[in-house]
Amino acid sequence: MKEIRIVAIMISDRIKEAGRTQMILSKYAHIIKSRLGFHEVSEYKCSRVGMIILQLAGNPEEWDKMENELKNIGGIEIKHICFNC
């Protein structure tokens, strides 16, 4: 049975943690099938809080490794949903 994992990453301070987060996501780019990122932007403000949604593919062991590396970054919260097809 094939597993599909969706990962939601909440970054509490994009300005501080974006570099480390991007470095890890680039390291695991080969398992990221889809990526969506967003944060609040207005004429007067660009939010420091950001959200990244990932659809993962490939080896589930690498999914766990990526999530563990991301969890070591302060100010990051991760949730995931698994589907079995």
C-alpha positions in Angstrom: 0.0 0.0 0.0 1.3 3.4 -0.9 1.5 6.2 1.7 1.0 9.9 1.0 2.2 12.4 3.6 1.2 16.1 3.8 3.4 18.2 6.1 2.4 21.6 7.5 5.2 23.7 8.9 4.5 26.8 11.0 7.4 29.2 11.3 6.9 31.7 14.1 9.7 34.0 13.0 10.3 33.8 9.2 13.0 36.5 9.3 15.0 34.6 11.9 14.5 31.0 10.8 13.9 31.1 7.0 17.5 30.5 6.1 17.9 27.3 8.1 14.4 26.1 7.1 15.2 26.6 3.4 18.6 24.8 3.7 16.9 21.7 5.1 14.1 21.8 2.5 16.7 22.1 -0.3 18.6 19.1 1.2 15.4 17.1 0.9 14.1 18.6 -2.4 14.1 15.1 -4.0 11.3 14.0 -1.7 9.2 17.1 -2.0 6.5 16.6 -4.6 4.6 19.8 -4.0 5.3 22.9 -1.9 3.1 25.9 -1.0 4.2 28.7 1.2 2.3 31.8 2.4 2.3 34.6 5.0 0.2 37.6 5.6 1.1 40.7 3.5 -0.6 44.0 3.5 0.3 47.5 2.4 1.8 48.3 5.9 2.9 44.9 7.2 4.6 41.7 6.2 3.9 39.0 8.9 6.8 37.3 10.6 4.8 34.1 10.9 4.8 31.8 7.8 3.3 28.5 6.8 4.7 25.9 4.4 2.6 23.0 3.2 4.5 20.0 1.6 3.4 16.9 -0.2 6.1 14.3 0.1 7.1 11.4 -2.2 9.8 8.8 -2.1 11.2 7.0 0.9 9.1 7.4 4.1 12.4 7.0 6.2 13.6 10.2 4.6 10.3 12.0 5.4 11.0 11.3 9.1 14.6 12.5 8.9 13.5 15.7 7.3 10.8 16.3 9.9 13.3 15.7 12.7 15.9 18.1 11.3 13.1 20.8 11.0 12.0 20.2 14.5 15.5 21.0 15.7 15.0 24.6 14.5 13.6 26.8 17.3 10.3 28.4 16.5 9.0 25.7 14.2 5.9 23.6 14.7 5.2 20.6 12.4 2.0 18.6 11.9 1.5 15.9 9.3 -1.3 13.9 7.8 -0.8 10.4 6.3 -3.0 8.8 3.7 -2.8 5.2 2.6 -3.8 4.5 -1.0 
